[in-house]
Amino acid sequence: MEIKNICCIGAGYVGGPTMAVIAQKCPKIQVTVVDINEKRIAAWNDEDVNNIPIYEPGLSDIVKEARGRNLFFSTDVDGAIEKADMIFISVNTPTKTYGIGKGMAADLKYIELCARQIARVAKNDKIVIEKSTLPVRTAAALKEILDNTSNGVKFQILSNPEFLAEGTAVEDLMAPDRVLIGGDIDTAEGRDAMQALVKVYSSWVPRENILTTNVWSSELSKLTANAFLAQRVSSINAMSELCEKTGADVNEVAKAVGMDSRIGSKFLKSSVGFGGSCFQKDILNLVYISKSFGLNEVADYWEQVITMNDHQKRRFAAKIVQTLFNTVAGKKIAMLGWAFKKDTNDTRESAAIYVADYLLNEQAEIVVYDPKVRAEQIYADLDYLGTRSEAENRNLLKVVSTPQQACEEAHAIAVLTEWDEFKNLEWENIYKNMLKPAFLFDGRRLLNKKELDNLGFETFVIGN
């Protein structure tokens, strides 16, 4: 099967970068990314590629090369579906906030809407690919909707989960550890569809790095990968608290443990807690699936990973209050970083949101600086929690354009994102312009505690 036109529904953190790289690497394939969000599509089409809606190192250069040649961004969803041979579904699958499974199950309403739209528009056979992270057996539901609502058009459903780390998404797409493709391996049509997608990726990915499985294994592999990674973060964070009580250094513990070839060193960096769109959502999804099959012990095991992560964020915020003489009411706290990690402007489930919320409940006055996150996003994140009115959030929290502004006359600084620029700040001048005693809380183990202490800071570092 020769793929000439690809459509991706969803121009977000997965769809945008993935399609940009496919377009760059496969110049003979026309790639169209569609979204009903007109503002987002307009940003993708902005003449200045530095204004595209997603910040990832290297992404703007790829978009600049391919956009207008064989990469297009549009709000004409129906037109792109009709023309496409292959359709990626890359829409949001948030955790349900209502009804059965509230707080745990994935909300699949956008996935179902996509399926019904594809069935309504399609006039010839299509390959439909799940790119969003989905519960096991979602492919079966997709196929049932498509087969029962289309006019004799045949569909093959594939699972092709993304394994991108935000901040290194372009790198991960260019040289992936593996590309996973799940499909109907028991029929010739299913195998042909899988090979069509294998051929697309083979344009730049070595064939031995492309794995083909049945669709259920592919769907579950994505959830399992994120659960295992999040588990490692929560494990080292649990040890960080013990280190603080015993005088051990969590970095030294992590190094010693990571040198064991059976364990390895990755994802053993202690911090204020993991964030991002996937880890928490996928584990909660795993918990819900396990409970639905009556596997309560399995569910309890994975739920503890989330419990530990929430505890880490709470205890970091509580440490700030306790250290500042048990009150932060009316005190200025500078927060450096709002994104959930460096090199991205994504703030979903960022630890900074919850630390700020905790401190605002204690009536602190917070000033935030982040090099890539806009003020409107910061306020939207706080408003979404519904803890207080929008007016109160804007009154108690201010967003500034330099770290120096954030730290001036502050009682304390909290480092919440590991942006490289924070390592190189003129900390001596920052110290001079703060109220004394000047407290600094390093939630990312980014800075040199000894140097900061020598400048006069009272420094708290997680796991130290």
Summary of the structure (lengths in Angstrom):
residues: 464
radius of gyration: 23.5
end to end distance: 57.6
largest distance: 74.4
contacts: 1594
relative contact order: 0.08
helix: 47%
strand: 14%
